[in-house]
Amino acid sequence: MNATILPSDEKHHPVLLNEILSIISPQNGGTFIDCTFGQGGYSKAILKFPKTKVYALDRDNNSKQFALNLKIKNKNRFFFQNLKFGDLDKLDLENKKIKALIFDLGFSYSQIKDYKRGLSFMSEGPLDMRMGLNEFSALEVINNLEQKDLELIFKFFGEEKDSKRVAKNIILERQKNLIDTQKLVKIINKSKKKNNKKTHNATKVFQALRIFVNKEISELIKGLIKSVKILEKNGLIIFVSFHSLEDKIIKTFFRSLSENKKTSRYLPDNEEKKNILSLIKKKPILPSNEEIKLNSPSRSAKLRYAIKINNDENFEAEIYRKFQFLLDIENLSEKL
């Protein structure tokens, strides 16, 4: 989960940038955290305003060069660390009042085109998919996990309807050969009952593998929780997501912390749960037609944001309970 999606000309287009700037109002100054620095699109835009500071992080080691270039131009206003955003509490933020945290959960064209990463089903490269600071690769997942485990990953992380057939055919093939990127694509094509006219047959399985390899579910949940804890009142949390599973998690989290409901129907009214967040818009903000024309992959982007209105340190266990099923699937990696 890194950086902004880029079109084929590789020019950097931070998704929904104008909308984000209008929400965070950097013209009034403030300290911001860019939680998915990538090539630095959001950070650069914020730092154009003189009274701003940006703390940035990214798990992708390749982001360091972009960060170094920005640091040279903004020595005392820009700070970068090679971290997953699930570890954003490791940033040195003592006595820093954070105005907003920004997350862009897409990944860049340059990352897709890097054959060594093996992110693309069009690639001749290794079946890898590691975005940085990882424990295992997609090659290890495909060639070692049991059929039932692969089926769960494809079904719930990729929303793949033919997950059972794909998993079964992977097991059959790997008894004969080690499965690489192109072999996996052939297995998926053979397993599909119907060809999808809009997207490549391998899209959902590759999405599921990338999510699993990079532990994107637990990273997203940790990022959400730690964002709320870092912020003071009136601070903003902003997420740009690109697929339905991410958006569901963000939407559920925001609702859980913004809907004033009793913890039990047997408790008196004064025992109602205190809202921690406030949602200005319940529906996501979508890219304009103009942005989609400029940067076609942005068409799947959804922006959701919330404002912190109260402090409450006792919400973490409830959040983890809501997503325990997805976390249990992610924990299948312990078998590797």
C-alpha positions as a Markdown table, in Angstrom:
| # | Residue | x | y | z |
|---|---|---|---|---|
| 1 | Met | 0.0 | 0.0 | 0.0 |
| 2 | Asn | 2.2 | 2.7 | -1.3 |
| 3 | Ala | 2.0 | 6.0 | -3.1 |
| 4 | Thr | -0.3 | 7.4 | -5.8 |
| 5 | Ile | -1.2 | 5.6 | -8.9 |
| 6 | Leu | 0.5 | 6.9 | -12.1 |
| 7 | Pro | -0.6 | 6.7 | -15.7 |
| 8 | Ser | 1.6 | 5.2 | -18.4 |
| 9 | Asp | 3.6 | 8.4 | -19.0 |
| 10 | Glu | 5.0 | 8.1 | -15.5 |
| 11 | Lys | 4.2 | 11.7 | -14.7 |
| 12 | His | 3.4 | 12.0 | -11.0 |
| 13 | His | -0.3 | 12.7 | -10.3 |
| 14 | Pro | -1.3 | 12.6 | -6.6 |
| 15 | Val | -4.9 | 11.4 | -6.6 |
| 16 | Leu | -7.6 | 13.9 | -5.4 |
| 17 | Leu | -4.9 | 16.4 | -4.5 |
| 18 | Asn | -7.1 | 19.5 | -4.8 |
| 19 | Glu | -9.8 | 18.0 | -2.7 |
| 20 | Ile | -7.3 | 17.0 | 0.0 |
| 21 | Leu | -5.7 | 20.5 | 0.0 |
| 22 | Ser | -9.2 | 22.1 | 0.4 |
| 23 | Ile | -9.8 | 19.8 | 3.5 |
| 24 | Ile | -6.5 | 20.4 | 5.3 |
| 25 | Ser | -6.0 | 24.1 | 4.4 |
| 26 | Pro | -2.2 | 24.2 | 4.4 |
| 27 | Gln | -2.3 | 27.9 | 3.6 |
| 28 | Asn | -3.0 | 28.4 | 7.3 |
| 29 | Gly | 0.1 | 26.4 | 8.2 |
| 30 | Gly | 0.4 | 23.4 | 10.4 |
| 31 | Thr | 2.2 | 20.0 | 10.8 |
| 32 | Phe | 1.1 | 17.1 | 8.6 |
| 33 | Ile | 2.0 | 13.4 | 8.3 |
| 34 | Asp | 2.2 | 11.9 | 4.8 |
| 35 | Cys | 1.8 | 8.2 | 5.7 |
| 36 | Thr | 2.4 | 6.9 | 2.2 |
| 37 | Phe | 5.1 | 9.2 | 0.8 |
| 38 | Gly | 5.8 | 7.3 | -2.5 |
| 39 | Gln | 7.2 | 9.9 | -4.9 |
| 40 | Gly | 6.1 | 12.7 | -2.6 |
| 41 | Gly | 3.2 | 14.3 | -4.4 |
| 42 | Tyr | 1.2 | 15.3 | -1.4 |
| 43 | Ser | 4.2 | 16.4 | 0.6 |
| 44 | Lys | 5.5 | 18.6 | -2.2 |
| 45 | Ala | 2.1 | 20.3 | -2.5 |
| 46 | Ile | 1.8 | 20.9 | 1.2 |
| 47 | Leu | 5.3 | 22.3 | 1.5 |
| 48 | Lys | 4.6 | 24.9 | -1.1 |
| 49 | Phe | 2.8 | 26.7 | 1.7 |
| 50 | Pro | 5.5 | 28.5 | 3.9 |
| 51 | Lys | 4.2 | 27.8 | 7.4 |
| 52 | Thr | 3.9 | 24.0 | 7.0 |
| 53 | Lys | 6.0 | 21.0 | 8.1 |
| 54 | Val | 5.7 | 17.4 | 6.9 |
| 55 | Tyr | 6.6 | 14.2 | 8.5 |
| 56 | Ala | 6.6 | 11.4 | 5.9 |
| 57 | Leu | 7.0 | 7.7 | 5.9 |
| 58 | Asp | 7.0 | 4.8 | 3.4 |
| 59 | Arg | 7.8 | 1.2 | 3.5 |
| 60 | Asp | 9.3 | 1.2 | 0.0 |
| 61 | Asn | 13.0 | 1.8 | 0.2 |
| 62 | Asn | 12.9 | 3.4 | -3.3 |
| 63 | Ser | 11.1 | 6.3 | -1.8 |
| 64 | Lys | 14.3 | 7.4 | 0.0 |
| 65 | Gln | 15.7 | 9.2 | -3.1 |
| 66 | Phe | 12.5 | 11.2 | -3.6 |
| 67 | Ala | 12.6 | 12.1 | 0.1 |
| 68 | Leu | 16.2 | 13.1 | -0.1 |
| 69 | Asn | 15.5 | 15.5 | -3.0 |
| 70 | Leu | 12.6 | 17.1 | -1.0 |
| 71 | Lys | 14.7 | 17.3 | 2.2 |
| 72 | Ile | 17.4 | 19.3 | 0.3 |
| 73 | Lys | 14.8 | 21.9 | -0.6 |
| 74 | Asn | 13.0 | 21.9 | 2.8 |
| 75 | Lys | 15.7 | 21.1 | 5.3 |
| 76 | Asn | 13.9 | 22.2 | 8.5 |
| 77 | Arg | 10.4 | 21.5 | 7.3 |
| 78 | Phe | 10.5 | 17.9 | 5.9 |
| 79 | Phe | 11.4 | 14.7 | 7.8 |
| 80 | Phe | 11.3 | 11.2 | 6.3 |
| 81 | Gln | 11.5 | 7.6 | 7.7 |
| 82 | Asn | 11.5 | 4.2 | 6.0 |
| 83 | Leu | 8.6 | 2.8 | 8.0 |
| 84 | Lys | 5.3 | 1.0 | 7.4 |
| 85 | Phe | 2.4 | 3.2 | 8.4 |
| 86 | Gly | 1.3 | 0.7 | 10.9 |
| 87 | Asp | 4.4 | 1.8 | 12.8 |
| 88 | Leu | 3.7 | 5.6 | 12.5 |
| 89 | Asp | 3.8 | 5.9 | 16.3 |
| 90 | Lys | 7.6 | 5.4 | 16.0 |
| 91 | Leu | 7.9 | 8.9 | 14.5 |
| 92 | Asp | 9.4 | 11.4 | 16.9 |
| 93 | Leu | 6.3 | 13.6 | 17.4 |
| 94 | Glu | 6.8 | 14.8 | 20.9 |
| 95 | Asn | 5.2 | 18.2 | 21.5 |
| 96 | Lys | 4.1 | 18.2 | 17.8 |
| 97 | Lys | 0.4 | 19.1 | 17.2 |
| 98 | Ile | -0.6 | 17.2 | 14.0 |
| 99 | Lys | -3.1 | 18.9 | 11.9 |
| 100 | Ala | -3.8 | 16.0 | 9.5 |
| 101 | Leu | -2.6 | 12.5 | 8.6 |
| 102 | Ile | -2.9 | 11.5 | 4.9 |
| 103 | Phe | -3.0 | 8.0 | 3.5 |
| 104 | Asp | -3.0 | 7.1 | -0.2 |
| 105 | Leu | -3.5 | 3.3 | -0.4 |
| 106 | Gly | -2.7 | 3.0 | -4.1 |
| 107 | Phe | 0.6 | 2.0 | -5.7 |
| 108 | Ser | 2.5 | 3.6 | -8.5 |
| 109 | Tyr | 3.1 | 2.8 | -12.1 |
| 110 | Ser | 6.8 | 2.6 | -11.5 |
| 111 | Gln | 6.2 | 0.0 | -8.8 |
| 112 | Ile | 4.0 | -2.1 | -11.2 |
| 113 | Lys | 6.5 | -1.8 | -14.0 |
| 114 | Asp | 9.4 | -2.9 | -11.7 |
| 115 | Tyr | 9.6 | -6.5 | -12.9 |
| 116 | Lys | 11.7 | -7.5 | -9.8 |
| 117 | Arg | 8.6 | -6.8 | -7.6 |
| 118 | Gly | 6.4 | -9.2 | -9.6 |
| 119 | Leu | 3.3 | -7.1 | -8.9 |
| 120 | Ser | 1.9 | -7.4 | -12.4 |
| 121 | Phe | 0.4 | -10.4 | -14.1 |
| 122 | Met | 1.9 | -8.9 | -17.3 |
| 123 | Ser | 5.4 | -9.3 | -15.9 |
| 124 | Glu | 8.0 | -11.9 | -16.8 |
| 125 | Gly | 9.6 | -11.2 | -13.4 |
| 126 | Pro | 9.6 | -13.3 | -10.2 |
| 127 | Leu | 6.4 | -13.9 | -8.2 |
| 128 | Asp | 7.4 | -11.6 | -5.4 |
| 129 | Met | 5.0 | -8.7 | -4.6 |
| 130 | Arg | 7.0 | -7.4 | -1.6 |
| 131 | Met | 6.6 | -3.7 | -1.2 |
| 132 | Gly | 9.3 | -3.4 | 1.5 |
| 133 | Leu | 9.9 | -4.5 | 5.1 |
| 134 | Asn | 8.4 | -7.9 | 4.4 |
| 135 | Glu | 8.7 | -11.4 | 5.9 |
| 136 | Phe | 7.9 | -13.6 | 2.8 |
| 137 | Ser | 7.1 | -13.4 | -0.9 |
| 138 | Ala | 4.1 | -14.4 | -3.1 |
| 139 | Leu | 6.3 | -17.3 | -4.4 |
| 140 | Glu | 6.4 | -18.8 | -0.9 |
| 141 | Val | 2.7 | -18.4 | -0.5 |
| 142 | Ile | 1.7 | -20.0 | -3.8 |
| 143 | Asn | 4.1 | -22.9 | -3.4 |
| 144 | Asn | 3.6 | -23.7 | 0.3 |
| 145 | Leu | 0.2 | -22.9 | 1.7 |
| 146 | Glu | -2.6 | -25.6 | 1.7 |
| 147 | Gln | -5.5 | -25.5 | -0.8 |
| 148 | Lys | -8.0 | -24.3 | 1.8 |
| 149 | Asp | -5.7 | -21.5 | 2.9 |
| 150 | Leu | -5.2 | -20.2 | -0.7 |
| 151 | Glu | -8.9 | -20.4 | -1.3 |
| 152 | Leu | -9.7 | -18.2 | 1.7 |
| 153 | Ile | -7.0 | -15.7 | 0.6 |
| 154 | Phe | -8.4 | -15.4 | -2.9 |
| 155 | Lys | -12.0 | -15.3 | -1.8 |
| 156 | Phe | -11.9 | -12.7 | 0.9 |
| 157 | Phe | -8.8 | -10.6 | 0.0 |
| 158 | Gly | -9.5 | -10.6 | -3.8 |
| 159 | Glu | -13.3 | -11.3 | -3.9 |
| 160 | Glu | -12.4 | -14.0 | -6.5 |
| 161 | Lys | -15.6 | -16.0 | -7.3 |
| 162 | Asp | -13.6 | -19.0 | -8.7 |
| 163 | Ser | -11.2 | -19.1 | -5.7 |
| 164 | Lys | -11.8 | -22.8 | -5.1 |
| 165 | Arg | -11.0 | -23.9 | -8.6 |
| 166 | Val | -7.9 | -21.6 | -8.7 |
| 167 | Ala | -6.6 | -23.0 | -5.4 |
| 168 | Lys | -7.2 | -26.6 | -6.5 |
| 169 | Asn | -5.4 | -26.1 | -9.8 |
| 170 | Ile | -2.4 | -24.4 | -8.1 |
| 171 | Ile | -2.0 | -27.5 | -5.9 |
| 172 | Leu | -2.1 | -29.8 | -8.9 |
| 173 | Glu | 0.4 | -27.8 | -10.9 |
| 174 | Arg | 2.9 | -27.3 | -8.1 |
| 175 | Gln | 3.2 | -31.1 | -7.7 |
| 176 | Lys | 4.9 | -31.0 | -11.1 |
| 177 | Asn | 6.6 | -27.6 | -11.2 |
| 178 | Leu | 7.5 | -24.5 | -9.2 |
| 179 | Ile | 4.8 | -21.9 | -10.0 |
| 180 | Asp | 6.1 | -18.5 | -11.3 |
| 181 | Thr | 4.2 | -15.5 | -12.5 |
| 182 | Gln | 3.3 | -16.7 | -15.9 |
| 183 | Lys | 2.4 | -20.2 | -14.8 |
| 184 | Leu | 0.1 | -18.7 | -12.2 |
| 185 | Val | -1.6 | -16.5 | -14.9 |
| 186 | Lys | -2.1 | -19.7 | -17.0 |
| 187 | Ile | -3.6 | -21.5 | -14.0 |
| 188 | Ile | -6.0 | -18.7 | -13.3 |
| 189 | Asn | -7.1 | -18.5 | -17.0 |
| 190 | Lys | -7.7 | -22.2 | -17.0 |
| 191 | Ser | -9.7 | -22.0 | -13.7 |
| 192 | Lys | -12.1 | -19.2 | -14.7 |
| 193 | Lys | -15.6 | -20.3 | -15.6 |
| 194 | Lys | -16.2 | -17.0 | -17.5 |
| 195 | Asn | -13.7 | -14.5 | -18.9 |
| 196 | Asn | -14.1 | -11.0 | -17.5 |
| 197 | Lys | -14.5 | -8.5 | -20.3 |
| 198 | Lys | -13.6 | -5.4 | -18.2 |
| 199 | Thr | -10.5 | -6.7 | -16.2 |
| 200 | His | -7.9 | -9.4 | -16.7 |
| 201 | Asn | -8.7 | -12.8 | -15.3 |
| 202 | Ala | -5.7 | -12.6 | -12.9 |
| 203 | Thr | -6.5 | -9.2 | -11.4 |
| 204 | Lys | -8.3 | -10.4 | -8.3 |
| 205 | Val | -5.9 | -13.3 | -7.4 |
| 206 | Phe | -2.9 | -11.0 | -7.8 |
| 207 | Gln | -4.7 | -8.3 | -5.6 |
| 208 | Ala | -5.3 | -11.0 | -2.9 |
| 209 | Leu | -1.7 | -12.1 | -3.0 |
| 210 | Arg | -0.4 | -8.6 | -2.7 |
| 211 | Ile | -2.7 | -7.8 | 0.2 |
| 212 | Phe | -1.6 | -11.0 | 2.0 |
| 213 | Val | 2.2 | -10.7 | 1.3 |
| 214 | Asn | 2.2 | -7.1 | 2.6 |
| 215 | Lys | -0.1 | -7.7 | 5.5 |
| 216 | Glu | -2.2 | -4.8 | 4.2 |
| 217 | Ile | -5.2 | -5.7 | 6.4 |
| 218 | Ser | -3.4 | -5.4 | 9.8 |
| 219 | Glu | -1.3 | -2.5 | 8.5 |
| 220 | Leu | -4.5 | -0.6 | 7.6 |
| 221 | Ile | -6.2 | -1.3 | 10.9 |
| 222 | Lys | -3.1 | -0.3 | 12.9 |
| 223 | Gly | -2.8 | 2.8 | 10.8 |
| 224 | Leu | -6.4 | 3.8 | 11.5 |
| 225 | Ile | -6.0 | 3.2 | 15.3 |
| 226 | Lys | -2.7 | 4.9 | 15.7 |
| 227 | Ser | -3.8 | 7.9 | 13.6 |
| 228 | Val | -6.7 | 8.5 | 16.1 |
| 229 | Lys | -4.3 | 8.2 | 19.1 |
| 230 | Ile | -1.7 | 10.6 | 17.6 |
| 231 | Leu | -4.2 | 13.3 | 16.8 |
| 232 | Glu | -5.4 | 15.9 | 19.2 |
| 233 | Lys | -8.9 | 17.3 | 19.0 |
| 234 | Asn | -9.9 | 18.9 | 15.6 |
| 235 | Gly | -7.2 | 16.9 | 13.8 |
| 236 | Leu | -8.0 | 15.2 | 10.5 |
| 237 | Ile | -7.6 | 11.7 | 9.2 |
| 238 | Ile | -7.8 | 11.3 | 5.4 |
| 239 | Phe | -7.8 | 8.1 | 3.4 |
| 240 | Val | -7.7 | 7.5 | -0.3 |
| 241 | Ser | -8.5 | 3.9 | -1.2 |
| 242 | Phe | -8.7 | 2.0 | -4.5 |
| 243 | His | -10.6 | -1.3 | -3.8 |
| 244 | Ser | -13.7 | -2.3 | -2.0 |
| 245 | Leu | -12.1 | -4.2 | 0.8 |
| 246 | Glu | -10.0 | -1.2 | 1.9 |
| 247 | Asp | -13.0 | 1.1 | 1.6 |
| 248 | Lys | -15.2 | -1.2 | 3.7 |
| 249 | Ile | -12.6 | -1.3 | 6.5 |
| 250 | Ile | -12.2 | 2.5 | 6.5 |
| 251 | Lys | -15.9 | 3.0 | 6.4 |
| 252 | Thr | -16.6 | 0.6 | 9.2 |
| 253 | Phe | -13.8 | 2.1 | 11.4 |
| 254 | Phe | -15.1 | 5.7 | 10.9 |
| 255 | Arg | -18.7 | 4.7 | 11.6 |
| 256 | Ser | -17.7 | 2.7 | 14.7 |
| 257 | Leu | -16.0 | 5.8 | 16.2 |
| 258 | Ser | -18.6 | 8.4 | 15.0 |
| 259 | Glu | -22.0 | 6.8 | 15.7 |
| 260 | Asn | -23.4 | 7.6 | 19.2 |
| 261 | Lys | -24.6 | 4.2 | 20.3 |
| 262 | Lys | -25.0 | 2.6 | 23.7 |
| 263 | Thr | -22.5 | -0.2 | 24.5 |
| 264 | Ser | -25.6 | -2.1 | 25.8 |
| 265 | Arg | -29.3 | -1.5 | 25.5 |
| 266 | Tyr | -29.6 | -2.2 | 29.2 |
| 267 | Leu | -27.5 | 0.7 | 30.2 |
| 268 | Pro | -29.0 | 4.2 | 31.1 |
| 269 | Asp | -28.7 | 7.0 | 28.6 |
| 270 | Asn | -25.8 | 8.6 | 30.3 |
| 271 | Glu | -23.7 | 5.5 | 29.6 |
| 272 | Glu | -23.8 | 6.0 | 25.8 |
| 273 | Lys | -20.6 | 5.5 | 24.0 |
| 274 | Lys | -18.7 | 8.8 | 23.4 |
| 275 | Asn | -18.1 | 9.7 | 19.8 |
| 276 | Ile | -14.4 | 10.0 | 19.0 |
| 277 | Leu | -14.7 | 11.1 | 15.4 |
| 278 | Ser | -17.1 | 13.3 | 13.4 |
| 279 | Leu | -17.8 | 12.7 | 9.7 |
| 280 | Ile | -18.5 | 15.8 | 7.7 |
| 281 | Lys | -19.4 | 13.7 | 4.7 |
| 282 | Lys | -20.8 | 10.2 | 5.0 |
| 283 | Lys | -20.4 | 9.4 | 1.3 |
| 284 | Pro | -16.9 | 9.2 | -0.2 |
| 285 | Ile | -15.5 | 12.0 | -2.4 |
| 286 | Leu | -14.8 | 10.8 | -5.9 |
| 287 | Pro | -12.4 | 12.1 | -8.6 |
| 288 | Ser | -13.8 | 14.6 | -11.1 |
| 289 | Asn | -14.2 | 13.7 | -14.8 |
| 290 | Glu | -11.3 | 16.0 | -15.5 |
| 291 | Glu | -9.0 | 14.2 | -13.1 |
| 292 | Ile | -10.0 | 10.8 | -14.6 |
| 293 | Lys | -9.2 | 12.0 | -18.1 |
| 294 | Leu | -5.7 | 13.2 | -16.9 |
| 295 | Asn | -5.0 | 10.0 | -14.8 |
| 296 | Ser | -7.3 | 7.2 | -15.7 |
| 297 | Pro | -6.4 | 4.8 | -12.8 |
| 298 | Ser | -7.8 | 7.4 | -10.4 |
| 299 | Arg | -11.3 | 6.4 | -11.5 |
| 300 | Ser | -11.5 | 3.8 | -8.7 |
| 301 | Ala | -10.3 | 6.2 | -5.9 |
| 302 | Lys | -12.5 | 7.0 | -2.9 |
| 303 | Leu | -11.6 | 9.6 | -0.4 |
| 304 | Arg | -13.0 | 9.5 | 3.2 |
| 305 | Tyr | -12.0 | 11.7 | 6.0 |
| 306 | Ala | -12.9 | 12.3 | 9.7 |
| 307 | Ile | -12.3 | 14.9 | 12.4 |
| 308 | Lys | -11.2 | 13.9 | 15.9 |
| 309 | Ile | -13.6 | 15.5 | 18.4 |
| 310 | Asn | -12.9 | 13.5 | 21.6 |
| 311 | Asn | -10.2 | 11.4 | 23.3 |
| 312 | Asp | -10.9 | 7.8 | 24.2 |
| 313 | Glu | -8.2 | 5.2 | 24.6 |
| 314 | Asn | -10.5 | 2.2 | 25.0 |
| 315 | Phe | -11.7 | 1.6 | 21.4 |
| 316 | Glu | -8.9 | -0.6 | 20.1 |
| 317 | Ala | -10.1 | -4.0 | 21.3 |
| 318 | Glu | -13.6 | -3.4 | 19.7 |
| 319 | Ile | -12.0 | -2.5 | 16.4 |
| 320 | Tyr | -9.9 | -5.6 | 16.3 |
| 321 | Arg | -13.0 | -7.7 | 17.1 |
| 322 | Lys | -14.8 | -6.3 | 14.1 |
| 323 | Phe | -12.0 | -7.4 | 11.7 |
| 324 | Gln | -10.9 | -10.6 | 13.5 |
| 325 | Phe | -12.0 | -12.9 | 10.6 |
| 326 | Leu | -9.8 | -11.0 | 8.1 |
| 327 | Leu | -6.9 | -10.9 | 10.5 |
| 328 | Asp | -7.2 | -14.7 | 11.0 |
| 329 | Ile | -6.8 | -15.1 | 7.3 |
| 330 | Glu | -3.8 | -12.9 | 7.3 |
| 331 | Asn | -2.3 | -14.9 | 10.1 |
| 332 | Leu | -2.2 | -18.0 | 7.9 |
| 333 | Ser | 1.2 | -16.6 | 7.0 |
| 334 | Glu | 2.4 | -18.2 | 10.3 |
| 335 | Lys | 2.4 | -21.5 | 8.5 |
| 336 | Leu | 5.2 | -20.3 | 6.1 |
